[in-house]
């Protein structure tokens, strides 16, 4: 029976420490499942270990990534971070060769399809960033590694290092950490909000330039070489999967309206692919400035739903949530943001499925983007009926009170029809 939860082998010990330390980064996390393990000889595998996470490739495939830190040593003292310099946690540090070897070993065993690499700050930002980039360079150039690589970049690193990172990584990300400049100054005074946004702007310019050159290369005529397949000149590559960021939710008193405003600004200014929301998790020996309890995990879920409404459903950030009696604008924990908006705008419903524009159909609770597109295609050739909704496998109890068809008119007032749609009271789930 093992008495020490950390393996004795030096490399395995490092992996246990640095994979666990990386779990707080939600940029590609999948969490919330029930805890299961094969302890006792039953079954194979475990959901409790860290190190393998799931993300999505640009073409929509779900891929498994080795998710680790290069090191959890850090010179910064961010109050919300378990790896801060004053934190009393086991420390470890990989060498470049060790990360490369682990990645290739896991890949050859078909356990992963790529690497997610982040790091604490050691010596200075440039030194740390050089180490992170070197891992990606060795994988790409020395081993011809063609799997997915996501690098967490350091905003204070030099522009030249950020540019090199984009040559090897599929995606780059820089964490804004907190939704407001005031929050960042209070909980992470060593981090510079302006530097973070300058680095995001540089990445956007590099990504846009690479895409522009790729379009120009595609428009060029093919080069013909005797006894060789004709080909076009390759365009320069720079983070083809774009950039993303992460915000911690619940570490300060910032309300949901402010969080969504920040997200909308980030999407508009830097063309981010994703903003990730990470519910604050209480850490050992926490500072007094931090809350004693984690926010309800359902709050994180509601923010993701609201983010989806902004990105795919045509909602503006300032119409999704409205101030409450206490003056704070928070998303409802009882119903999803789309339903909450519909209940607050009853005068806009029911929506005629045969006449309403796409923009209004997207605001009907229960109708997703694909369902709306299929309804628009179907109504070009015939009148829509309630049975057509059933064929789309949409949640009829949720949709029918808000729509009108030739054979369906809501028979009850929305006030009496909708309460049954509310989900059970939210229960706090385990984050890991």
C-alpha positions as CSV (number, residue, x, y, z in Angstrom):
1,X,0.0,0.0,0.0
2,X,1.4,3.4,-1.0
3,X,1.7,5.9,1.9
4,X,3.1,8.7,-0.2
5,X,0.6,10.0,-2.9
6,X,3.5,11.5,-4.9
7,X,5.5,8.8,-6.8
8,X,9.1,8.1,-5.8
9,X,10.6,8.2,-9.3
10,X,12.0,11.8,-9.8
11,X,10.4,12.4,-13.2
12,X,7.1,10.9,-12.0
13,X,7.2,13.0,-8.9
14,X,7.7,16.1,-11.0
15,X,4.8,15.1,-13.2
16,X,2.5,14.6,-10.3
17,X,3.3,18.0,-8.8
18,X,3.3,20.0,-12.1
19,X,0.3,18.4,-13.6
20,X,-1.7,19.0,-10.4
21,X,-0.4,22.6,-10.3
22,X,-1.7,23.1,-13.9
23,X,-5.3,22.1,-13.1
24,X,-6.2,25.7,-12.1
25,X,-5.8,26.9,-15.7
26,X,-9.3,26.5,-17.3
27,X,-8.1,27.3,-20.8
28,X,-8.6,23.8,-21.9
29,X,-10.0,22.1,-18.9
30,X,-12.7,19.5,-18.6
31,X,-13.9,19.1,-15.0
32,X,-16.9,18.4,-12.9
33,X,-17.3,14.7,-13.5
34,X,-17.7,12.2,-10.7
35,X,-14.6,10.9,-9.0
36,X,-13.7,7.3,-10.0
37,X,-10.5,5.3,-9.7
38,X,-9.3,1.7,-10.1
39,X,-7.9,1.5,-6.5
40,X,-8.8,-1.9,-5.1
41,X,-8.3,-3.7,-8.4
42,X,-11.7,-2.7,-9.9
43,X,-11.8,-1.3,-13.4
44,X,-9.2,0.5,-15.4
45,X,-8.4,4.2,-15.3
46,X,-9.2,7.2,-13.0
47,X,-10.9,10.6,-13.2
48,X,-9.0,11.9,-10.2
49,X,-5.6,12.3,-11.7
50,X,-4.4,15.5,-13.4
51,X,-2.3,15.9,-16.5
52,X,-4.6,15.0,-19.4
53,X,-7.2,17.5,-20.4
54,X,-9.5,18.0,-23.4
55,X,-9.6,20.8,-25.9
56,X,-11.0,21.4,-29.4
57,X,-9.0,21.7,-32.6
58,X,-9.9,24.4,-35.2
59,X,-11.9,21.8,-37.2
60,X,-14.0,20.9,-34.1
61,X,-12.3,17.7,-33.1
62,X,-12.0,17.0,-29.4
63,X,-8.4,16.3,-28.6
64,X,-6.5,15.1,-25.5
65,X,-3.6,17.3,-24.3
66,X,-0.8,16.7,-21.8
67,X,-1.4,19.7,-19.5
68,X,1.5,20.6,-17.3
69,X,3.6,23.5,-16.0
70,X,7.2,23.8,-16.8
71,X,7.7,24.8,-13.2
72,X,5.5,25.9,-10.3
73,X,8.3,28.0,-8.8
74,X,7.2,31.7,-9.3
75,X,8.7,35.0,-8.3
76,X,5.2,36.7,-8.3
77,X,2.9,36.8,-5.3
78,X,-0.5,36.9,-6.8
79,X,-2.9,36.4,-3.9
80,X,-5.3,34.1,-5.7
81,X,-2.6,31.7,-7.0
82,X,-1.7,28.5,-5.2
83,X,1.8,28.7,-6.8
84,X,2.6,32.2,-5.6
85,X,6.1,32.7,-4.1
86,X,4.8,32.8,-0.5
87,X,2.7,29.6,-0.9
88,X,3.8,26.5,1.0
89,X,3.4,23.9,-1.7
90,X,5.8,21.2,-3.1
91,X,7.9,22.7,-5.9
92,X,9.3,21.1,-9.0
93,X,10.8,22.1,-12.3
94,X,11.1,20.2,-15.6
95,X,14.0,20.6,-18.0
96,X,13.2,21.2,-21.6
97,X,14.3,17.7,-22.5
98,X,12.0,16.2,-19.8
99,X,8.9,17.9,-21.2
100,X,9.8,16.9,-24.7
101,X,10.4,13.2,-23.6
102,X,7.1,13.1,-21.7
103,X,5.2,14.6,-24.6
104,X,6.6,12.1,-27.1
105,X,6.2,9.1,-24.8
106,X,2.5,9.9,-24.1
107,X,1.9,10.6,-27.8
108,X,3.5,7.3,-28.9
109,X,1.3,5.5,-26.4
110,X,-1.8,7.2,-28.0
111,X,-2.7,8.9,-24.6
112,X,-2.5,12.4,-26.0
113,X,-2.7,14.3,-29.3
114,X,-0.8,17.4,-28.1
115,X,0.7,19.6,-25.3
116,X,-0.6,22.4,-23.2
117,X,2.3,24.1,-21.5
118,X,2.3,26.9,-19.0
119,X,4.8,28.0,-16.3
120,X,5.5,30.0,-13.2
121,X,7.9,32.9,-13.6
122,X,11.5,32.0,-12.9
123,X,14.4,34.5,-13.0
124,X,12.5,36.9,-15.3
125,X,9.7,36.7,-18.0
126,X,12.2,36.5,-20.9
127,X,14.1,33.6,-19.4
128,X,10.9,31.7,-18.7
129,X,9.4,32.4,-22.1
130,X,12.7,31.2,-23.8
131,X,12.3,27.9,-22.0
132,X,8.6,27.5,-23.0
133,X,9.4,28.3,-26.6
134,X,12.4,26.0,-26.7
135,X,10.1,23.0,-25.7
136,X,7.9,23.8,-28.7
137,X,10.9,24.4,-31.0
138,X,12.6,21.1,-30.1
139,X,9.3,19.2,-30.6
140,X,8.6,20.8,-34.0
141,X,12.1,21.0,-35.5
142,X,14.1,18.2,-33.9
143,X,11.3,15.6,-33.7
144,X,9.0,16.7,-36.5
145,X,6.1,16.7,-33.9
146,X,2.9,17.5,-35.7
147,X,0.5,17.3,-32.8
148,X,-1.4,20.2,-31.3
149,X,0.6,22.7,-29.1
150,X,-1.0,25.3,-26.9
151,X,1.5,27.7,-25.1
152,X,0.6,30.0,-22.3
153,X,2.6,33.1,-23.0
154,X,4.0,35.6,-20.6
155,X,2.9,39.2,-21.4
156,X,6.1,40.8,-20.1
157,X,8.3,38.8,-22.4
158,X,9.9,40.5,-25.3
159,X,7.9,40.8,-28.6
160,X,10.6,38.7,-30.3
161,X,9.9,35.7,-28.0
162,X,6.1,36.1,-28.5
163,X,6.7,36.0,-32.3
164,X,8.8,32.9,-32.0
165,X,6.2,31.2,-29.9
166,X,3.6,31.8,-32.6
167,X,5.8,30.0,-35.2
168,X,5.6,26.7,-33.3
169,X,2.3,26.8,-31.4
170,X,-1.2,26.2,-32.7
171,X,-2.7,28.4,-30.1
172,X,-1.3,31.1,-27.8
173,X,-3.0,32.5,-24.7
174,X,-2.3,35.3,-22.3
175,X,-4.4,35.4,-19.1
176,X,-6.0,38.8,-18.2
177,X,-6.5,37.1,-14.8
178,X,-9.2,39.4,-13.4
179,X,-12.0,41.3,-15.1
180,X,-10.9,44.8,-14.0
181,X,-7.7,46.8,-13.8
182,X,-8.6,47.6,-10.2
183,X,-9.0,43.9,-9.3
184,X,-5.6,43.1,-10.9
185,X,-3.9,45.9,-9.0
186,X,-5.4,44.7,-5.8
187,X,-4.8,40.9,-6.0
188,X,-1.8,40.8,-8.4
189,X,0.1,44.1,-8.1
190,X,3.2,42.7,-9.9
191,X,1.2,42.1,-13.1
192,X,0.7,45.0,-15.5
193,X,-2.8,45.1,-17.2
194,X,-1.5,47.4,-19.9
195,X,1.3,45.1,-20.7
196,X,-1.1,42.2,-21.0
197,X,-3.2,44.0,-23.5
198,X,-0.2,45.3,-25.5
199,X,0.9,41.7,-25.9
200,X,-2.6,40.6,-27.0
201,X,-2.5,43.4,-29.6
202,X,0.9,42.2,-30.9
203,X,-0.4,38.6,-31.2
204,X,-3.5,39.8,-33.0
205,X,-1.3,41.7,-35.5
206,X,0.9,38.7,-36.1
207,X,-2.1,36.4,-36.5
208,X,-3.8,38.8,-39.0
209,X,-0.6,39.2,-40.9
210,X,-0.1,35.4,-41.2
211,X,-3.7,35.0,-42.4
212,X,-3.3,37.8,-45.0
213,X,-0.1,36.3,-46.3
214,X,-1.8,32.9,-46.5
215,X,-4.6,34.4,-48.6
216,X,-2.0,36.0,-50.9
217,X,-0.1,32.7,-51.2
218,X,-3.3,30.9,-52.1
219,X,-3.9,33.4,-54.9
220,X,-0.5,32.9,-56.4
221,X,0.0,30.5,-59.4
222,X,1.4,27.1,-58.7
223,X,5.2,26.5,-59.2
224,X,5.9,23.7,-61.7
225,X,9.1,21.7,-61.2
226,X,10.0,18.8,-63.5
227,X,9.1,15.4,-62.1
228,X,7.5,16.9,-59.0
229,X,4.0,17.6,-57.9
230,X,3.0,21.3,-58.5
231,X,2.8,23.3,-55.3
232,X,2.3,26.8,-54.1
233,X,4.8,28.6,-51.9
234,X,4.0,27.9,-48.2
235,X,2.7,30.9,-46.2
236,X,4.3,31.8,-42.9
237,X,2.6,30.1,-39.9
238,X,1.6,31.9,-36.8
239,X,-0.8,30.4,-34.1
240,X,-3.4,29.2,-36.7
241,X,-5.8,28.4,-33.8
242,X,-5.7,32.0,-32.6
243,X,-5.4,33.3,-29.0
244,X,-7.5,32.9,-25.9
245,X,-7.5,34.2,-22.3
246,X,-8.9,33.4,-18.9
247,X,-10.6,35.3,-16.1
248,X,-11.0,34.3,-12.5
249,X,-14.6,34.6,-11.3
250,X,-15.5,35.3,-7.7
251,X,-12.0,36.3,-6.4
252,X,-13.3,39.9,-6.0
253,X,-16.6,41.6,-6.0
254,X,-16.9,42.2,-9.8
255,X,-20.4,41.6,-11.0
256,X,-21.4,39.6,-14.1
257,X,-22.2,42.6,-16.2
258,X,-18.7,43.9,-15.8
259,X,-17.2,40.5,-16.6
260,X,-19.3,40.3,-19.8
261,X,-18.3,43.9,-20.7
262,X,-14.6,43.0,-20.4
263,X,-15.2,39.9,-22.5
264,X,-16.9,41.8,-25.2
265,X,-14.0,44.3,-25.3
266,X,-11.5,41.5,-25.5
267,X,-13.4,39.8,-28.4
268,X,-13.8,43.1,-30.3
269,X,-10.3,44.5,-29.7
270,X,-8.1,41.4,-30.0
271,X,-10.3,38.9,-31.9
272,X,-9.9,36.2,-29.3
273,X,-11.1,32.7,-30.0
274,X,-12.3,32.1,-26.5
275,X,-12.5,33.8,-23.1
276,X,-12.5,31.1,-20.4
277,X,-14.1,31.7,-17.0
278,X,-12.6,30.0,-14.0
279,X,-14.5,29.9,-10.7
280,X,-12.2,31.0,-7.9
281,X,-11.1,28.0,-5.8
282,X,-10.0,28.8,-2.2
283,X,-6.4,28.0,-1.6
284,X,-4.3,27.1,1.5
285,X,-3.1,30.0,3.6
286,X,-5.2,32.4,1.6
287,X,-4.9,36.2,2.1
288,X,-7.7,38.0,3.9
289,X,-8.6,39.9,0.8
290,X,-9.9,36.6,-0.8
291,X,-13.4,35.1,-0.1
292,X,-13.5,32.2,2.2
293,X,-15.8,30.2,-0.1
294,X,-15.9,29.5,-3.8
295,X,-18.7,31.0,-5.8
296,X,-21.4,28.7,-7.0
297,X,-20.0,26.7,-9.9
298,X,-23.3,27.4,-11.7
299,X,-22.2,31.0,-11.9
300,X,-19.3,30.0,-14.1
301,X,-21.7,27.9,-16.2
302,X,-24.1,30.9,-16.7
303,X,-21.1,33.1,-17.8
304,X,-20.2,30.5,-20.5
305,X,-23.9,30.5,-21.6
306,X,-23.9,34.3,-21.8
307,X,-20.6,34.3,-23.6
308,X,-22.1,31.9,-26.2
309,X,-25.1,34.3,-26.6
310,X,-22.7,37.1,-27.5
311,X,-20.6,35.1,-29.9
312,X,-23.2,33.1,-31.8
313,X,-26.7,34.5,-31.0
314,X,-26.4,38.2,-31.7
315,X,-26.9,39.4,-28.1
316,X,-25.1,42.5,-27.0
317,X,-23.2,42.2,-23.7
318,X,-25.3,45.0,-22.0
319,X,-28.7,43.4,-22.7
320,X,-28.0,40.0,-21.3
321,X,-28.0,41.0,-17.6
322,X,-29.7,43.8,-15.8
323,X,-29.1,45.3,-12.3
324,X,-30.9,43.7,-9.4
325,X,-32.4,45.3,-6.3
326,X,-28.9,45.6,-4.7
327,X,-27.5,47.5,-7.7
328,X,-25.3,44.6,-8.9
329,X,-26.0,43.1,-12.3
330,X,-25.7,39.3,-11.9
331,X,-26.9,36.5,-14.1
332,X,-29.7,34.4,-12.7
333,X,-28.6,31.1,-11.2
334,X,-32.1,29.6,-11.6
335,X,-32.6,30.0,-15.3
336,X,-30.2,30.3,-18.3
337,X,-29.5,33.8,-19.6
338,X,-31.5,33.3,-22.8
339,X,-34.6,32.2,-20.9
340,X,-34.1,35.1,-18.4
341,X,-34.0,37.6,-21.4
342,X,-37.2,36.1,-22.9
343,X,-39.0,36.3,-19.6
344,X,-37.9,40.0,-19.2
345,X,-39.2,40.7,-22.8
346,X,-42.5,39.0,-22.9
347,X,-43.9,41.5,-25.4
348,X,-41.6,40.1,-28.0
349,X,-43.2,36.6,-27.9
350,X,-44.7,34.4,-29.2
351,X,-42.5,34.4,-32.3
352,X,-44.1,33.3,-35.6
353,X,-41.8,30.6,-36.9
354,X,-43.0,31.2,-40.5
355,X,-42.3,35.0,-40.5
356,X,-39.8,36.0,-37.9
357,X,-36.3,36.9,-39.0
358,X,-33.3,34.8,-38.1
359,X,-32.2,37.3,-35.4
360,X,-35.4,36.8,-33.5
361,X,-35.5,33.1,-34.0
362,X,-32.1,32.9,-32.3
363,X,-33.6,34.5,-29.2
364,X,-36.3,31.8,-28.7
365,X,-35.4,29.7,-25.7
366,X,-34.5,26.2,-26.7
367,X,-33.6,26.9,-30.3
368,X,-29.9,26.6,-31.2
369,X,-28.1,27.9,-34.2
370,X,-28.3,24.7,-36.1
371,X,-32.0,24.3,-35.4
372,X,-32.7,27.9,-36.6
373,X,-30.8,27.3,-39.8
374,X,-32.8,24.2,-40.5
375,X,-36.1,26.0,-39.8
376,X,-35.1,28.8,-42.2
377,X,-34.3,26.2,-44.9
378,X,-37.5,24.3,-44.4
379,X,-39.8,27.3,-44.5
380,X,-38.5,28.2,-48.0
381,X,-40.5,25.3,-49.4
382,X,-43.4,25.0,-47.0
383,X,-45.2,26.3,-43.9
384,X,-43.8,25.2,-40.6
385,X,-45.9,23.2,-38.1
386,X,-45.3,22.2,-34.5
387,X,-44.4,18.7,-35.6
388,X,-41.4,20.1,-37.4
389,X,-39.9,21.2,-34.0
390,X,-40.2,17.6,-32.8
391,X,-38.2,16.4,-35.8
392,X,-35.4,18.8,-34.9
393,X,-35.2,17.2,-31.4
394,X,-35.5,20.6,-29.7
395,X,-36.9,20.7,-26.1
396,X,-40.5,21.2,-26.9
397,X,-41.6,22.2,-23.3
398,X,-39.1,25.0,-23.5
399,X,-39.8,26.2,-27.0
400,X,-43.6,25.9,-27.5
401,X,-44.6,28.7,-25.0
402,X,-42.5,31.1,-27.1
403,X,-43.5,30.2,-30.7
404,X,-46.4,30.4,-33.0
405,X,-47.2,28.2,-36.0
406,X,-50.2,27.5,-38.2
407,X,-51.3,24.7,-35.9
408,X,-50.0,25.9,-32.6
409,X,-50.8,28.9,-30.5
410,X,-49.8,29.0,-26.8
411,X,-52.9,28.3,-24.8
412,X,-51.7,29.5,-21.5
413,X,-50.1,32.8,-20.4
414,X,-46.4,32.7,-20.4
415,X,-46.4,33.5,-16.7
416,X,-48.1,30.1,-16.0
417,X,-46.4,28.1,-18.7
418,X,-42.8,29.0,-17.9
419,X,-42.2,28.1,-14.2
420,X,-42.2,24.4,-15.0
421,X,-39.3,25.1,-17.4
422,X,-37.0,26.1,-14.6
423,X,-34.3,23.5,-13.8
424,X,-33.8,22.0,-10.3
425,X,-32.1,24.2,-7.7
426,X,-28.4,24.4,-8.5
427,X,-26.0,22.2,-6.5
428,X,-22.4,23.0,-6.0
429,X,-20.3,20.3,-7.8
430,X,-16.7,19.4,-7.3
431,X,-14.3,21.4,-9.5
432,X,-11.8,18.6,-9.8
